[in-house]
């Protein structure tokens, strides 16, 4: 009976391993995006980085298109945030009063 449990355990591990290792890239376009989009492609991008972060899980990436984003962000997970380039993508800091 023990070999059956070993085989079942290994099968379960192999079935779930690719899911656990998968990550998602969330797309943001401050000019043409919408936070009503699914944010899973450049053509269905979010409007705000904040919204993309709210959809993300640890290990995911957020790809921001060229634009200026004026947002207050809190990132509480392991997340890669990438912009188009330093010359074309900016994140302006807003002071809280």
MOLIN-V276858 format. One record per residue. N is the residue number from 1. SS is DSSP state (hx for helix, st for strand, lp for the rest). PHI is phi in whole degrees, -180 to 180 (999 if undefined). PSI is psi as a letter, one per 20 degrees, with the letter a starting at -180 (none if undefined). Layout:
BEGIN
{{N;SS;PHI;PSI} {N;SS;PHI;PSI}}
END
This chain:
BEGIN
{{1;lp;999;h} {2;hx;-62;g} {3;hx;-60;h} {4;hx;-65;g} {5;hx;-64;h} {6;hx;-64;g} {7;hx;-66;g} {8;hx;-65;g} {9;hx;-63;g} {10;hx;-65;g} {11;hx;-63;g} {12;hx;-64;g} {13;hx;-60;g} {14;hx;-66;h} {15;hx;-70;h} {16;hx;-93;h} {17;hx;-58;g} {18;hx;-62;h} {19;hx;-67;g} {20;hx;-67;h} {21;hx;-90;i} {22;lp;-71;q} {23;lp;-133;r} {24;lp;-121;q} {25;st;-103;p} {26;st;-104;p} {27;st;-103;q} {28;st;-131;p} {29;lp;-137;o} {30;lp;-67;i} {31;lp;-96;g} {32;lp;-117;i} {33;lp;-76;r} {34;lp;-144;p} {35;lp;-73;j} {36;lp;-90;i} {37;lp;-77;r} {38;lp;-84;i} {39;lp;67;j} {40;lp;-98;j} {41;lp;-154;r} {42;hx;-61;h} {43;hx;-82;i} {44;hx;-122;l} {45;lp;-71;q} {46;st;-71;r} {47;lp;-87;h} {48;lp;-122;q} {49;hx;-65;h} {50;hx;-56;g} {51;hx;-67;g} {52;hx;-61;g} {53;hx;-62;h} {54;hx;-66;h} {55;hx;-89;i} {56;lp;-78;q} {57;lp;-117;r} {58;lp;-54;p} {59;lp;95;i} {60;lp;-78;r} {61;st;-128;q} {62;st;-119;p} {63;st;-111;o} {64;st;-100;p} {65;lp;-72;r} {66;lp;-59;o} {67;st;180;r} {68;st;-107;p} {69;st;-111;o} {70;st;-106;n} {71;lp;-143;q} {72;lp;-100;p} {73;lp;-118;p} {74;lp;-125;p} {75;lp;-116;o} {76;lp;-106;j} {77;lp;-134;r} {78;lp;-75;o} {79;lp;-146;p} {80;st;-98;p} {81;st;-114;p} {82;st;-122;q} {83;st;-112;r} {84;lp;-60;g} {85;lp;-169;r} {86;lp;-64;h} {87;lp;-78;h} {88;lp;-118;i} {89;st;-124;p} {90;st;-129;q} {91;st;-122;o} {92;st;-88;p} {93;lp;-84;p} {94;lp;-106;p} {95;lp;-78;p} {96;lp;-91;p} {97;lp;-112;none}}
END
